[in-house]
């Protein structure tokens, strides 16, 4: 019996970073949709079932916190992972978790730790 493929949305305005994260998620067994634009990603999330969302923080159309807020209005339970190059401070992390982020990783991140966290989040 085949298990259903998990669906992931990845958003990063840097094409190289987007490609790497999409590849990692594909290797982890996800059916992945990658977006350079958070607005397009939100439209996709509105019309499709999604098991996990990965997002950058700093993007031109809206920052990661605004993006997360918009996702939470659509789906309050989907795990959201923020992958950011921002300075990883306690204040930044606290705000991210208050805004609805489930897990955070600073670029560059450890691939093994990242993969284990992703698997843990979608098993919930």
C-alpha positions, 0 to 999 in steps of 0.5 A: 500500500502506497502512503500518500505523498506529503505536500510542501510549499517553499518560498524564498526570493533567492533562486539558488536558496529556493532550489536547494531547499526544494531539492532537500524537501524532494529528497525527504519524499515531499511533493514540493511547490517552490515560489519566489513570490510569497503572494503566489505561494499564498494563492497556492496555499488557499487552493491546495492541501499543504502539509508543511510550509517553509519560508524565508524571512526577508522578501520583497513583497512582504516579510516572513512575519506577514506571510506567516500571519496570512497563512494562519488566516488560511490554515491555523494548523500547518507547520511553518518553518522559517529559514532565515539569514537574519541575526538569530536573536532571542527577541527575533525567535520569540516574535517568530513563534508568537507570529505562528512559526513552528520551527526556525533555522538560520542559514546556513543550517545543518542538513541532518538536523533540518531533515529530522525536524521536518520529519518530526513536524509532519508526523504530528 
